């Protein structure tokens, strides 16, 4: 029976990987597979989700709506 565990970690400058202590793998043989994390690009839908509501209810005066939003945000 094969148990597989996935977790994210960083390789240190000296090339070591630290395993979570909760795995209790001391003195056991393990098989290691490494996958480089590729940062995901943001798409238009993510942008809209992040910024929706800022201009909600404005009558096309975007500069004024933006100014009001920033004033509320930084009060």
Short mmCIF file of the C-alpha atoms (twelve columns), coordinates in Angstrom:
data_MODEL
# 
_entry.id   MODEL 
# 
loop_
_atom_site.group_PDB 
_atom_site.id 
_atom_site.type_symbol 
_atom_site.label_atom_id 
_atom_site.label_alt_id 
_atom_site.label_comp_id 
_atom_site.label_asym_id 
_atom_site.label_seq_id 
_atom_site.Cartn_x 
_atom_site.Cartn_y 
_atom_site.Cartn_z 
_atom_site.pdbx_PDB_model_num 
ATOM 1  C CA . UNK A 1  0.000   0.000  0.000   1 
ATOM 2  C CA . UNK A 2  1.390   3.401  -0.979  1 
ATOM 3  C CA . UNK A 3  0.693   6.548  1.034   1 
ATOM 4  C CA . UNK A 4  1.131   9.824  -0.787  1 
ATOM 5  C CA . UNK A 5  1.374   13.232 0.872   1 
ATOM 6  C CA . UNK A 6  1.456   16.601 -0.875  1 
ATOM 7  C CA . UNK A 7  2.633   19.857 0.690   1 
ATOM 8  C CA . UNK A 8  4.279   23.077 -0.445  1 
ATOM 9  C CA . UNK A 9  7.708   24.105 0.764   1 
ATOM 10 C CA . UNK A 10 10.735  26.046 -0.447  1 
ATOM 11 C CA . UNK A 11 14.181  24.720 -1.204  1 
ATOM 12 C CA . UNK A 12 16.688  26.580 0.965   1 
ATOM 13 C CA . UNK A 13 19.728  28.345 -0.488  1 
ATOM 14 C CA . UNK A 14 21.887  25.366 0.473   1 
ATOM 15 C CA . UNK A 15 19.496  22.989 -1.340  1 
ATOM 16 C CA . UNK A 16 17.694  21.400 1.596   1 
ATOM 17 C CA . UNK A 17 13.983  20.752 1.934   1 
ATOM 18 C CA . UNK A 18 12.353  20.727 5.348   1 
ATOM 19 C CA . UNK A 19 9.609   18.157 5.883   1 
ATOM 20 C CA . UNK A 20 6.778   18.758 8.340   1 
ATOM 21 C CA . UNK A 21 7.632   17.080 11.655  1 
ATOM 22 C CA . UNK A 22 4.081   15.777 11.907  1 
ATOM 23 C CA . UNK A 23 4.848   13.258 9.135   1 
ATOM 24 C CA . UNK A 24 7.123   11.233 11.469  1 
ATOM 25 C CA . UNK A 25 9.380   9.996  8.664   1 
ATOM 26 C CA . UNK A 26 12.567  9.685  10.700  1 
ATOM 27 C CA . UNK A 27 14.731  6.711  9.624   1 
ATOM 28 C CA . UNK A 28 12.306  5.702  6.840   1 
ATOM 29 C CA . UNK A 29 12.947  5.394  3.128   1 
ATOM 30 C CA . UNK A 30 10.854  7.762  1.023   1 
ATOM 31 C CA . UNK A 31 10.448  8.551  -2.664  1 
ATOM 32 C CA . UNK A 32 10.627  12.261 -3.449  1 
ATOM 33 C CA . UNK A 33 8.997   13.901 -6.488  1 
ATOM 34 C CA . UNK A 34 9.618   17.585 -7.082  1 
ATOM 35 C CA . UNK A 35 7.363   19.892 -9.103  1 
ATOM 36 C CA . UNK A 36 8.344   23.503 -9.618  1 
ATOM 37 C CA . UNK A 37 5.503   25.889 -8.801  1 
ATOM 38 C CA . UNK A 38 4.748   28.134 -11.752 1 
ATOM 39 C CA . UNK A 39 3.060   31.406 -10.752 1 
ATOM 40 C CA . UNK A 40 -0.361  31.672 -12.317 1 
ATOM 41 C CA . UNK A 41 -1.070  34.691 -14.461 1 
ATOM 42 C CA . UNK A 42 -4.057  36.770 -13.494 1 
ATOM 43 C CA . UNK A 43 -6.822  36.806 -16.023 1 
ATOM 44 C CA . UNK A 44 -9.496  39.389 -16.762 1 
ATOM 45 C CA . UNK A 45 -12.093 37.601 -14.637 1 
ATOM 46 C CA . UNK A 46 -9.829  37.745 -11.557 1 
ATOM 47 C CA . UNK A 47 -9.316  41.462 -12.167 1 
ATOM 48 C CA . UNK A 48 -13.056 42.108 -12.405 1 
ATOM 49 C CA . UNK A 49 -13.759 40.094 -9.240  1 
ATOM 50 C CA . UNK A 50 -11.147 42.076 -7.344  1 
ATOM 51 C CA . UNK A 51 -12.346 45.506 -8.439  1 
ATOM 52 C CA . UNK A 52 -16.098 45.024 -8.893  1 
ATOM 53 C CA . UNK A 53 -18.235 47.328 -6.821  1 
ATOM 54 C CA . UNK A 54 -15.880 50.298 -6.918  1 
ATOM 55 C CA . UNK A 55 -17.846 51.975 -9.691  1 
ATOM 56 C CA . UNK A 56 -21.198 50.481 -8.730  1 
ATOM 57 C CA . UNK A 57 -23.922 53.084 -8.797  1 
ATOM 58 C CA . UNK A 58 -21.832 55.748 -10.505 1 
ATOM 59 C CA . UNK A 59 -23.326 57.589 -13.459 1 
ATOM 60 C CA . UNK A 60 -20.197 57.411 -15.566 1 
ATOM 61 C CA . UNK A 61 -18.199 59.886 -13.466 1 
ATOM 62 C CA . UNK A 62 -15.432 57.372 -12.901 1 
ATOM 63 C CA . UNK A 63 -12.868 59.814 -11.559 1 
ATOM 64 C CA . UNK A 64 -15.285 61.030 -8.898  1 
ATOM 65 C CA . UNK A 65 -16.320 57.457 -8.021  1 
ATOM 66 C CA . UNK A 66 -12.670 56.441 -7.724  1 
ATOM 67 C CA . UNK A 67 -11.893 59.424 -5.508  1 
ATOM 68 C CA . UNK A 68 -14.859 58.642 -3.230  1 
ATOM 69 C CA . UNK A 69 -13.806 55.008 -2.985  1 
ATOM 70 C CA . UNK A 70 -10.236 55.915 -2.049  1 
ATOM 71 C CA . UNK A 71 -11.404 58.454 0.537   1 
ATOM 72 C CA . UNK A 72 -13.640 55.828 2.193   1 
ATOM 73 C CA . UNK A 73 -10.901 53.214 2.082   1 
ATOM 74 C CA . UNK A 74 -8.306  55.440 3.770   1 
ATOM 75 C CA . UNK A 75 -10.439 57.067 6.481   1 
# 
